[in-house]
Amino acid sequence: MPRTTSPAKPKDAKKTLLQLLSYLGRHKISLFFIAVFVCISAASGIIGTYLLKAVVNDYIIPGDIPGLIKMIIIMGIIYVAGVIACFFYNKIMVHTSQQVVSEIRSDLFDHTQKLPLNYFDAHTHGELMSHFTNDVDTITEALNNSFTMVIQSFITAVGTIIMLLVLSWQLSIIVIVFLALMLLYIQHNGKMSKKYFREQQKNLGAINGFVEEMVAGQKVSKIFNHEAKDLEKFNELNESLRTASTKAFTYTAKTVPTIVALSYINYALSACVGGLFALAGLTDIGTLASYLVYVRQSAMPMNQFTIQINFLMVALASAEKIFAMMEEEHEIDAGRITLSRVKKEADGTLSESDTYTGDFAWKVPNLGEGVTYVPLKGDVRFHDVVFGYTKEHTILNGINLYAKPGQKIAFVGSTGAGKTTIINLINRFYEITKGQITYDGIDIRDIKKADLRRSISLIIQDTHLFTGTIADNIRYGRLQASEEDVVNAAKLANAHSFIKRLPNGYDTLLESDGANLSQGQRQLLAIARAAISQPPVLVMDEATSSIDTRTEKLIEKGMDTLMENRTVFVIAHRLSTVRNSKAILVLEKGNVIERGDHEELLTQKGVYYKLYTGQFELD
């Protein structure tokens, strides 16, 4: 049976059911055989019970032993066929459901990768992960267990009621009354359990959030000796969860025993009244025997059908969340221009190359036929760019800036001035409101996003390492890179020395975002990953903030070699890291208020001068 879960209901069950059926519809042959086997399984029980009438009236009472043996064999074959059909439909359903869920999960992951960053800004990681875990698991369980059970229970319940009416409509009045009582009781218990299951889910979410927060903040908790207070808070949340869960499961647990008790009363009353009918000659013994077996089994399919329908509704609610996410609009990408590997011919023209040459060009389709190759240099310019993450709040107010190939451009300013926003816009993580950004003279909106981002390497303060070896993480920047390339990139980032000191060197396995390395070491690997991609444009957002000054100077020497004839954007609070920049842009409230190199800005004695001389600090 599926796990007990909160009986949430979908907002649009019909639409969600059709979407789910569209996945099931891809497996029509499997569904056909499932339907056939389910019908055989349900029909075997109904037909076998009906044959009891003939067994009693035609063979037991007359004493026809050979005929009785023959009928027992026939009934045995019918019941065995039902068992075999049950085995096959369960096996096929499990295989089909796993295939369907695999397709849903694959489509969801594929769609997730195409969503714009502002979608992830508006949704928590836990919320997104729950679609891949809890919601998918709920659908899996419903398809494995509830889908076929609903069909079989429905067929059995309808077939049983029809046979009861056929055998004795007078006695069936008793059964119908008791079935009505059972349905009313199930409905009442469902309402009460739903109320407390909602409380349970609310309290479960609170306790999970509290535990996650406490685990992440253990250092702070220990520093301030907050363990006792945290335990007290946890016990309060735990008690609320226990109370709600107890009430929810109490109502759930009462359902089956009560239904069983009512079915026993129904059976006893039907047997007594049926006996009187037999004595009065209103029915025969065979009909009564068959009828009483139907009465005995009438409650179970009704109860199963009601319970499984609730589980299916929960699964549809989970499916609705998944499909809603899959209906979110993709990241906008109308670009036509791609990035190609090229080689220079003897006459200076560029031609596309199948091998890595180190040279790249933008492949621009002409209006007529053919293409034009524009050399990739790294010339980035902002023209009156206006942008805000929301319509109500503008971050950049008509920004104009340029970075010529090979220049190192630094951004300085207080928090919220727009430094990181500029970096995000270069990568087209967000779409500008007004203005234009050009890359080698091409509007970046005309460049395919994947190709645009392939030409840019980004190093941020909160770097992310993937599960795998150190070599794999460095090679993430260029998958076809050789071992020699990996080592050279590590040396360039000054990471080679600490990597060689690790027990397994470059084959050291990293897990949990590189938890077995220091923050500085993780940052060095991120720099090596950027170095191996050999990008024409490098973006460093507080990239050396976790590295000591001595290591930073060594890295800068290596980066100078790497960035020769390449464009570099640097964001740094440590002003010593931007002194050798070709141009330093001071930002304030989305505007460039000063521009120049280090010496020029000191001469102006403006904001940069005051920052450098310590007259005031960045927020």
C-alpha positions as CSV (number, residue, x, y, z in Angstrom):
1,M,0.0,0.0,0.0
2,P,1.3,3.5,-0.7
3,R,2.7,5.4,2.2
4,T,0.4,7.6,4.2
5,T,0.6,11.2,3.1
6,S,-1.2,14.4,3.4
7,P,-4.4,14.3,1.3
8,A,-3.8,17.4,-0.7
9,K,-5.9,17.7,-3.8
10,P,-5.0,19.1,-7.2
11,K,-6.4,22.5,-8.3
12,D,-7.2,21.2,-11.8
13,A,-7.5,17.4,-11.5
14,K,-8.8,17.0,-15.1
15,K,-6.0,18.9,-16.7
16,T,-3.3,17.1,-14.6
17,L,-4.9,13.7,-15.3
18,L,-4.8,14.3,-19.0
19,Q,-1.1,15.4,-18.8
20,L,-0.3,12.2,-16.8
21,L,-2.2,10.1,-19.2
22,S,-0.2,11.6,-22.1
23,Y,2.9,9.9,-20.6
24,L,1.0,6.7,-20.0
25,G,-0.3,6.9,-23.6
26,R,3.3,6.3,-24.8
27,H,3.0,2.7,-23.6
28,K,-0.4,1.7,-25.2
29,I,0.5,-1.9,-25.6
30,S,1.5,-2.3,-22.0
31,L,-1.7,-0.6,-20.8
32,F,-3.8,-2.8,-23.1
33,F,-2.4,-6.0,-21.5
34,I,-2.7,-4.4,-18.0
35,A,-6.4,-3.7,-18.6
36,V,-7.0,-7.2,-19.9
37,F,-5.2,-8.9,-17.0
38,V,-7.0,-6.6,-14.4
39,C,-10.4,-7.5,-15.9
40,I,-9.5,-11.2,-15.8
41,S,-8.4,-10.9,-12.2
42,A,-11.5,-9.1,-11.1
43,A,-13.9,-11.2,-13.1
44,S,-12.4,-14.5,-11.8
45,G,-13.5,-13.6,-8.3
46,I,-17.0,-12.6,-9.3
47,I,-17.6,-15.6,-11.6
48,G,-16.1,-18.1,-9.1
49,T,-18.4,-16.8,-6.4
50,Y,-21.5,-17.1,-8.6
51,L,-20.6,-20.7,-9.5
52,L,-21.2,-21.6,-5.8
53,K,-25.0,-21.5,-6.5
54,A,-24.7,-24.3,-9.1
55,V,-22.3,-26.2,-6.9
56,V,-24.7,-26.3,-4.0
57,N,-28.0,-26.7,-5.9
58,D,-26.9,-29.0,-8.7
59,Y,-24.2,-31.1,-7.2
60,I,-24.0,-31.1,-3.4
61,I,-27.7,-31.4,-2.6
62,P,-28.3,-34.1,-5.3
63,G,-25.1,-35.9,-4.2
64,D,-23.5,-35.8,-7.7
65,I,-19.9,-36.4,-6.7
66,P,-18.4,-36.6,-10.2
67,G,-20.1,-33.4,-11.2
68,L,-19.0,-31.8,-8.0
69,I,-15.3,-32.7,-8.7
70,K,-15.7,-31.4,-12.2
71,M,-17.1,-28.0,-10.9
72,I,-14.4,-27.7,-8.3
73,I,-11.7,-28.2,-11.0
74,I,-13.5,-25.5,-13.2
75,M,-13.6,-23.1,-10.2
76,G,-10.0,-23.9,-9.4
77,I,-9.0,-23.0,-13.0
78,I,-10.9,-19.8,-12.8
79,Y,-9.3,-18.7,-9.5
80,V,-5.8,-19.8,-10.8
81,A,-6.3,-17.7,-13.9
82,G,-7.2,-14.7,-11.7
83,V,-4.0,-15.3,-9.7
84,I,-1.8,-15.5,-12.8
85,A,-3.5,-12.4,-14.3
86,C,-2.8,-10.5,-11.0
87,F,0.9,-11.6,-11.2
88,F,1.2,-10.4,-14.8
89,Y,-0.6,-7.0,-14.5
90,N,1.4,-6.2,-11.4
91,K,4.7,-7.0,-13.1
92,I,3.8,-5.1,-16.3
93,M,2.5,-2.1,-14.2
94,V,5.7,-1.9,-12.2
95,H,7.8,-1.9,-15.4
96,T,5.5,0.6,-17.1
97,S,5.3,3.0,-14.1
98,Q,9.0,3.1,-13.6
99,Q,9.4,3.9,-17.3
100,V,6.8,6.7,-17.1
101,V,8.4,8.2,-14.0
102,S,11.8,8.0,-15.6
103,E,10.4,10.0,-18.6
104,I,8.8,12.5,-16.3
105,R,12.0,13.0,-14.3
106,S,14.1,13.3,-17.4
107,D,11.7,15.9,-19.0
108,L,11.7,17.8,-15.7
109,F,15.4,17.9,-15.4
110,D,15.8,18.9,-19.1
111,H,13.2,21.7,-18.6
112,T,14.9,22.8,-15.3
113,Q,18.2,23.4,-17.1
114,K,16.4,25.7,-19.6
115,L,14.7,27.9,-17.0
116,P,15.9,31.5,-16.5
117,L,17.9,32.4,-13.4
118,N,15.1,34.6,-12.0
119,Y,13.0,31.4,-11.6
120,F,15.6,30.0,-9.2
121,D,15.8,33.4,-7.5
122,A,12.1,33.1,-6.7
123,H,12.1,29.5,-5.5
124,T,14.1,27.8,-2.8
125,H,16.4,24.9,-3.5
126,G,14.3,22.7,-1.1
127,E,11.2,23.5,-3.1
128,L,12.8,22.6,-6.4
129,M,14.4,19.4,-5.0
130,S,11.0,18.3,-3.6
131,H,9.7,18.0,-7.2
132,F,12.4,15.5,-8.0
133,T,12.1,13.6,-4.7
134,N,8.8,13.8,-2.9
135,D,6.5,14.6,-5.8
136,V,8.1,12.0,-8.1
137,D,8.1,9.4,-5.4
138,T,4.4,10.0,-4.8
139,I,3.6,9.5,-8.5
140,T,5.7,6.3,-8.5
141,E,3.8,4.8,-5.6
142,A,0.4,5.7,-7.0
143,L,1.3,4.2,-10.4
144,N,2.8,1.1,-8.8
145,N,-0.1,0.4,-6.4
146,S,-3.1,2.6,-6.7
147,F,-3.7,2.8,-10.5
148,T,-4.5,-0.9,-11.0
149,M,-6.0,-1.3,-7.6
150,V,-8.6,1.5,-8.4
151,I,-9.6,-0.3,-11.6
152,Q,-9.8,-3.7,-10.1
153,S,-11.7,-2.4,-7.0
154,F,-14.2,-0.6,-9.2
155,I,-14.8,-3.6,-11.4
156,T,-15.2,-5.9,-8.3
157,A,-17.5,-3.4,-6.5
158,V,-19.8,-2.9,-9.5
159,G,-19.8,-6.6,-10.4
160,T,-20.5,-7.6,-6.8
161,I,-23.5,-5.2,-6.5
162,I,-24.9,-6.3,-9.8
163,M,-24.6,-10.0,-8.8
164,L,-26.3,-9.2,-5.4
165,L,-29.2,-7.6,-7.2
166,V,-29.4,-10.5,-9.6
167,L,-29.5,-13.1,-6.8
168,S,-31.9,-11.3,-4.5
169,W,-32.9,-7.7,-4.8
170,Q,-34.9,-7.9,-1.6
171,L,-31.9,-9.0,0.5
172,S,-29.7,-6.4,-1.3
173,I,-31.6,-3.6,0.4
174,I,-29.8,-4.5,3.7
175,V,-26.4,-4.5,1.9
176,I,-27.1,-1.2,0.2
177,V,-28.0,0.4,3.6
178,F,-24.8,-0.8,5.2
179,L,-22.7,0.2,2.2
180,A,-24.2,3.7,2.5
181,L,-23.2,3.8,6.2
182,M,-19.7,2.7,5.4
183,L,-19.3,5.4,2.7
184,L,-20.6,8.1,5.1
185,Y,-18.2,6.9,7.8
186,I,-15.3,6.9,5.4
187,Q,-16.2,10.4,4.2
188,H,-16.4,11.7,7.8
189,N,-13.1,10.1,8.7
190,G,-11.5,11.5,5.6
191,K,-12.5,15.0,6.5
192,M,-11.1,14.7,10.0
193,S,-7.9,13.0,9.0
194,K,-7.4,15.6,6.2
195,K,-7.5,18.4,8.8
196,Y,-4.9,16.8,11.0
197,F,-2.7,15.6,8.2
198,R,-2.5,19.3,7.1
199,E,-1.3,20.2,10.6
200,Q,1.1,17.3,10.5
201,Q,2.6,18.5,7.2
202,K,2.8,22.0,8.5
203,N,4.6,20.9,11.7
204,L,6.8,18.5,9.7
205,G,7.9,21.3,7.5
206,A,8.7,23.5,10.5
207,I,10.7,20.8,12.2
208,N,12.7,19.9,9.0
209,G,13.5,23.6,8.5
210,F,14.6,24.0,12.1
211,V,16.8,20.9,11.9
212,E,18.4,22.0,8.6
213,E,19.1,25.4,10.1
214,M,20.6,24.0,13.3
215,V,22.8,21.6,11.4
216,A,24.1,24.4,9.1
217,G,24.6,26.7,12.0
218,Q,26.3,24.3,14.5
219,K,29.4,26.5,14.9
220,V,27.3,29.6,15.8
221,S,25.1,27.5,18.2
222,K,28.2,26.1,20.0
223,I,29.9,29.5,20.2
224,F,27.0,31.1,21.9
225,N,26.1,28.0,24.0
226,H,22.7,27.8,22.5
227,E,22.3,24.0,22.6
228,A,19.9,23.9,25.5
229,K,17.6,26.6,24.0
230,D,17.7,24.8,20.6
231,L,16.7,21.5,22.3
232,E,13.8,23.3,24.0
233,K,12.6,24.7,20.7
234,F,13.0,21.4,19.0
235,N,11.0,19.6,21.7
236,E,8.2,22.2,21.2
237,L,8.1,21.5,17.5
238,N,8.4,17.8,18.0
239,E,5.5,17.8,20.4
240,S,3.3,19.7,18.0
241,L,4.2,17.2,15.3
242,R,3.5,14.2,17.6
243,T,0.0,15.6,18.6
244,A,-1.1,16.3,15.0
245,S,0.3,12.9,13.8
246,T,-1.4,11.0,16.6
247,K,-4.8,12.5,15.8
248,A,-4.3,12.0,12.0
249,F,-3.3,8.4,12.3
250,T,-6.0,7.7,14.9
251,Y,-8.7,8.6,12.4
252,T,-6.9,6.7,9.7
253,A,-6.5,3.6,12.0
254,K,-10.2,3.6,13.0
255,T,-11.4,3.3,9.4
256,V,-10.6,-0.3,8.6
257,P,-11.7,-1.9,12.0
258,T,-15.0,0.1,11.8
259,I,-15.6,-1.0,8.2
260,V,-14.8,-4.6,9.1
261,A,-17.2,-4.5,12.1
262,L,-20.0,-3.0,9.9
263,S,-19.4,-5.7,7.3
264,Y,-19.7,-8.4,10.0
265,I,-23.0,-7.0,11.2
266,N,-24.1,-6.7,7.5
267,Y,-23.1,-10.4,6.9
268,A,-24.8,-11.6,10.1
269,L,-28.0,-9.8,9.4
270,S,-28.0,-10.9,5.8
271,A,-27.4,-14.5,6.8
272,C,-30.3,-14.4,9.3
273,V,-32.8,-12.8,7.0
274,G,-31.6,-15.0,4.1
275,G,-32.1,-18.1,6.3
276,L,-35.7,-16.9,7.0
277,F,-36.1,-16.4,3.2
278,A,-34.9,-20.0,2.5
279,L,-37.2,-21.4,5.1
280,A,-40.1,-19.5,3.6
281,G,-39.2,-20.7,0.1
282,L,-38.3,-17.3,-1.2
283,T,-34.8,-18.4,-2.1
284,D,-32.8,-21.6,-2.4
285,I,-29.8,-22.8,-0.5
286,G,-27.4,-22.4,-3.4
287,T,-28.4,-18.8,-4.1
288,L,-28.1,-18.0,-0.4
289,A,-24.6,-19.5,-0.2
290,S,-23.4,-17.5,-3.2
291,Y,-25.2,-14.4,-2.0
292,L,-23.6,-14.5,1.4
293,V,-20.1,-14.8,-0.1
294,Y,-20.8,-11.7,-2.1
295,V,-22.0,-9.9,1.0
296,R,-18.8,-10.9,2.8
297,Q,-16.6,-9.5,0.1
298,S,-18.7,-6.4,-0.8
299,A,-17.1,-4.0,1.8
300,M,-13.5,-4.6,0.8
301,P,-13.6,-3.3,-2.8
302,M,-15.6,-0.3,-1.7
303,N,-13.1,0.5,1.0
304,Q,-10.1,-0.1,-1.3
305,F,-11.6,2.0,-4.0
306,T,-12.2,5.0,-1.7
307,I,-8.7,4.8,-0.2
308,Q,-6.9,4.4,-3.5
309,I,-8.8,7.3,-5.0
310,N,-7.4,9.5,-2.2
311,F,-3.9,8.3,-3.0
312,L,-4.4,9.0,-6.7
313,M,-5.6,12.5,-5.8
314,V,-2.4,13.0,-3.8
315,A,-0.4,11.8,-6.7
316,L,-2.2,14.2,-9.1
317,A,-1.5,17.0,-6.7
318,S,2.2,16.1,-6.9
319,A,2.0,15.7,-10.7
320,E,0.3,19.1,-10.9
321,K,3.3,20.8,-9.2
322,I,5.7,19.0,-11.6
323,F,3.7,19.9,-14.7
324,A,3.3,23.5,-13.5
325,M,7.1,23.8,-13.3
326,M,7.4,22.2,-16.7
327,E,5.1,24.8,-18.1
328,E,7.3,27.7,-16.9
329,E,8.7,29.6,-19.9
330,H,12.2,28.7,-21.1
331,E,15.1,31.1,-21.0
332,I,14.7,33.4,-23.9
333,D,17.3,32.6,-26.7
334,A,16.6,33.9,-30.2
335,G,20.3,34.0,-31.1
336,R,21.4,32.9,-34.6
337,I,25.2,33.5,-34.2
338,T,27.3,30.6,-33.0
339,L,30.9,30.2,-31.9
340,S,33.2,28.1,-34.1
341,R,36.8,26.8,-33.9
342,V,38.7,28.4,-36.8
343,K,42.1,28.3,-38.4
344,K,43.8,31.1,-40.3
345,E,44.6,30.4,-43.9
346,A,47.7,31.7,-45.6
347,D,45.8,34.6,-47.1
348,G,44.5,35.7,-43.6
349,T,41.0,34.4,-44.1
350,L,39.3,32.2,-41.5
351,S,37.9,28.8,-42.1
352,E,36.1,26.4,-39.7
353,S,38.2,23.7,-38.1
354,D,37.2,20.3,-36.7
355,T,40.2,20.3,-34.3
356,Y,41.1,22.6,-31.4
357,T,43.3,25.4,-32.8
358,G,43.1,28.0,-30.0
359,D,41.4,30.4,-32.3
360,F,37.6,31.1,-32.4
361,A,35.3,33.2,-34.4
362,W,31.6,34.2,-34.4
363,K,29.8,32.4,-37.2
364,V,27.3,35.0,-38.6
365,P,24.7,33.8,-41.1
366,N,24.4,36.2,-44.0
367,L,21.0,37.4,-45.2
368,G,21.6,35.5,-48.5
369,E,23.8,32.5,-48.6
370,G,26.9,31.7,-46.7
371,V,28.4,32.9,-43.5
372,T,30.8,35.5,-42.2
373,Y,33.4,34.8,-39.6
374,V,34.0,37.6,-37.1
375,P,37.2,37.0,-35.0
376,L,36.6,36.4,-31.3
377,K,38.6,39.1,-29.5
378,G,36.7,40.0,-26.4
379,D,35.5,43.6,-27.1
380,V,32.6,44.1,-24.7
381,R,30.6,47.4,-24.6
382,F,27.5,48.6,-22.7
383,H,25.4,51.2,-24.5
384,D,22.9,53.1,-22.3
385,V,22.0,49.9,-20.4
386,V,19.0,50.0,-18.0
387,F,18.2,47.0,-15.9
388,G,16.3,46.0,-12.8
389,Y,15.6,42.6,-11.3
390,T,12.0,43.8,-10.7
391,K,10.1,46.5,-12.6
392,E,9.7,48.5,-9.4
393,H,13.5,48.8,-8.7
394,T,16.1,49.7,-11.2
395,I,19.7,48.6,-10.6
396,L,21.5,50.1,-13.6
397,N,20.6,53.5,-14.9
398,G,21.8,54.0,-18.5
399,I,25.2,52.5,-18.0
400,N,27.9,53.1,-20.7
401,L,31.2,51.3,-20.5
402,Y,33.7,49.5,-22.7
403,A,36.4,46.9,-22.4
404,K,38.7,46.5,-25.3
405,P,40.5,43.2,-26.0
406,G,43.2,42.5,-23.6
407,Q,42.1,45.2,-21.1
408,K,41.6,44.5,-17.4
409,I,38.6,46.4,-16.2
410,A,37.8,46.6,-12.5
411,F,34.5,47.5,-10.8
412,V,34.5,49.2,-7.4
413,G,31.5,50.3,-5.4
414,S,29.4,49.6,-2.3
415,T,27.0,46.7,-2.0
416,G,24.0,47.1,-4.4
417,A,25.9,49.5,-6.7
418,G,25.4,47.1,-9.6
419,K,28.9,45.5,-9.9
420,T,27.7,41.8,-10.0
421,T,24.6,42.8,-12.0
422,I,26.9,44.0,-14.9
423,I,28.6,40.6,-14.8
424,N,25.3,38.8,-14.9
425,L,24.2,40.8,-17.9
426,I,27.4,40.0,-19.8
427,N,26.5,36.3,-19.5
428,R,22.9,37.0,-20.3
429,F,21.7,35.4,-17.1
430,Y,19.1,38.2,-17.2
431,E,17.7,40.3,-20.0
432,I,18.3,44.0,-20.1
433,T,15.3,46.4,-19.9
434,K,16.8,49.0,-22.3
435,G,19.9,49.7,-24.2
436,Q,22.4,47.3,-25.9
437,I,25.4,45.1,-25.0
438,T,27.8,44.3,-27.8
439,Y,30.5,41.6,-28.0
440,D,33.0,42.2,-30.8
441,G,30.5,44.5,-32.3
442,I,27.6,42.0,-32.2
443,D,24.5,42.5,-30.0
444,I,24.7,39.6,-27.5
445,R,21.0,39.0,-28.0
446,D,21.9,37.7,-31.5
447,I,24.4,35.2,-30.1
448,K,23.2,31.8,-28.9
449,K,23.5,31.8,-25.1
450,A,25.4,28.5,-25.0
451,D,28.0,29.9,-27.4
452,L,28.1,33.3,-25.6
453,R,28.8,31.6,-22.2
454,R,31.3,29.2,-23.8
455,S,33.5,32.3,-24.6
456,I,33.4,33.6,-21.0
457,S,34.8,32.0,-17.8
458,L,33.4,33.1,-14.5
459,I,35.1,32.8,-11.1
460,I,32.9,33.8,-8.1
461,Q,33.5,34.0,-4.4
462,D,31.2,31.1,-3.6
463,T,32.7,28.6,-5.9
464,H,31.0,25.2,-6.6
465,L,32.9,21.9,-7.0
466,F,31.2,18.8,-8.2
467,T,31.4,15.2,-7.0
468,G,34.4,13.6,-8.7
469,T,38.2,13.9,-8.8
470,I,40.2,17.1,-8.7
471,A,41.2,16.5,-12.3
472,D,37.5,16.1,-13.3
473,N,36.7,19.4,-11.6
474,I,39.5,21.2,-13.4
475,R,38.6,19.6,-16.7
476,Y,35.0,20.8,-16.3
477,G,36.2,24.0,-18.0
478,R,37.2,22.0,-21.1
479,L,36.1,18.4,-21.2
480,Q,38.5,17.4,-24.0
481,A,41.5,18.8,-22.1
482,S,44.5,16.4,-21.7
483,E,46.1,15.5,-18.4
484,E,49.0,17.8,-19.3
485,D,46.5,20.7,-19.8
486,V,45.0,19.9,-16.4
487,V,48.4,20.1,-14.7
488,N,49.4,23.3,-16.5
489,A,46.1,25.0,-15.5
490,A,46.7,24.0,-11.9
491,K,50.2,25.3,-12.0
492,L,48.9,28.6,-13.5
493,A,46.4,28.9,-10.6
494,N,49.1,28.0,-8.1
495,A,47.1,24.9,-7.1
496,H,49.6,22.2,-8.3
497,S,51.7,22.3,-5.1
498,F,48.8,21.6,-2.7
499,I,47.2,19.0,-5.0
500,K,50.5,17.0,-5.1
501,R,50.5,16.9,-1.3
502,L,47.1,15.2,-1.2
503,P,47.2,11.4,-0.8
504,N,45.8,10.7,-4.3
505,G,46.9,13.9,-6.0
506,Y,44.8,14.8,-9.0
507,D,42.8,11.6,-8.4
508,T,41.6,12.8,-5.0
509,L,37.8,12.4,-4.8
510,L,35.8,15.5,-3.9
511,E,32.4,15.2,-2.3
512,S,30.0,17.6,-0.6
513,D,31.2,20.6,-2.7
514,G,34.9,19.9,-1.8
515,A,34.3,19.8,2.0
516,N,37.7,18.1,2.5
517,L,39.5,21.2,1.1
518,S,39.9,24.7,2.6
519,Q,37.9,27.6,1.1
520,G,41.1,29.0,-0.4
521,Q,42.0,25.6,-2.0
522,R,38.5,25.4,-3.5
523,Q,39.0,28.9,-4.9
524,L,42.3,27.9,-6.5
525,L,40.6,24.9,-8.2
526,A,37.9,27.3,-9.6
527,I,40.6,29.5,-11.0
528,A,42.3,26.4,-12.6
529,R,39.0,25.4,-14.1
530,A,38.6,28.8,-15.7
531,A,42.2,28.8,-16.9
532,I,41.9,25.5,-18.7
533,S,39.0,26.8,-20.8
534,Q,41.3,29.5,-22.2
535,P,38.5,32.0,-22.5
536,P,38.8,35.4,-24.4
537,V,36.9,37.0,-21.5
538,L,37.4,36.2,-17.8
539,V,35.1,37.5,-15.1
540,M,36.4,37.4,-11.5
541,D,33.8,38.3,-8.8
542,E,35.6,38.5,-5.5
543,A,37.6,35.5,-6.9
544,T,40.6,35.9,-4.5
545,S,38.7,37.0,-1.4
546,S,39.4,33.6,0.3
547,I,43.1,33.5,-0.5
548,D,45.9,35.0,1.5
549,T,47.8,38.0,0.1
550,R,51.0,36.0,-0.8
551,T,49.0,33.4,-2.8
552,E,47.0,36.1,-4.4
553,K,50.2,37.8,-5.8
554,L,51.4,34.4,-7.2
555,I,48.0,33.9,-8.8
556,E,48.0,37.4,-10.3
557,K,51.3,36.6,-12.1
558,G,49.9,33.4,-13.5
559,M,46.7,35.2,-14.5
560,D,48.7,37.9,-16.3
561,T,50.1,35.2,-18.5
562,L,46.7,33.6,-19.0
563,M,45.0,36.9,-19.8
564,E,47.5,38.2,-22.3
565,N,45.5,39.7,-25.2
566,R,42.3,38.8,-23.3
567,T,39.6,40.8,-21.6
568,V,39.2,40.6,-17.8
569,F,36.5,42.0,-15.6
570,V,37.3,42.2,-11.9
571,I,35.1,42.9,-8.9
572,A,37.0,43.3,-5.7
573,H,36.6,45.0,-2.3
574,R,40.3,44.7,-1.7
575,L,41.6,47.7,-3.7
576,S,45.1,46.3,-4.0
577,T,43.8,43.7,-6.4
578,V,42.7,46.3,-8.9
579,R,45.7,48.6,-9.0
580,N,47.1,47.2,-12.2
581,S,43.8,47.4,-14.1
582,K,43.6,49.3,-17.4
583,A,40.5,51.0,-16.2
584,I,38.7,51.2,-12.8
585,L,35.1,52.0,-12.8
586,V,33.6,53.4,-9.6
587,L,29.8,52.6,-9.3
588,E,27.2,54.2,-7.1
589,K,23.5,53.5,-7.3
590,G,23.6,52.1,-10.8
591,N,25.8,54.8,-12.3
592,V,29.4,55.1,-13.2
593,I,30.6,58.1,-11.2
594,E,34.4,57.7,-11.9
595,R,36.6,56.0,-14.5
596,G,40.3,55.9,-15.0
597,D,43.4,53.9,-14.0
598,H,44.7,53.9,-10.5
599,E,46.9,56.9,-10.8
600,E,44.3,59.0,-12.7
601,L,41.6,58.3,-10.0
602,L,44.0,59.2,-7.2
603,T,44.7,62.5,-9.0
604,Q,40.9,63.2,-9.2
605,K,40.7,62.9,-5.4
606,G,37.1,61.6,-5.6
607,V,35.4,58.6,-4.2
608,Y,38.2,56.2,-5.2
609,Y,40.8,58.4,-3.6
610,K,38.9,58.4,-0.4
611,L,38.4,54.7,-0.5
612,Y,42.1,54.1,-1.2
613,T,43.3,56.5,1.5
614,G,40.8,55.0,4.1
615,Q,38.8,58.2,4.5
616,F,35.7,56.0,4.1
617,E,35.0,52.3,3.5
618,L,32.8,50.3,1.1
619,D,29.5,49.2,2.6
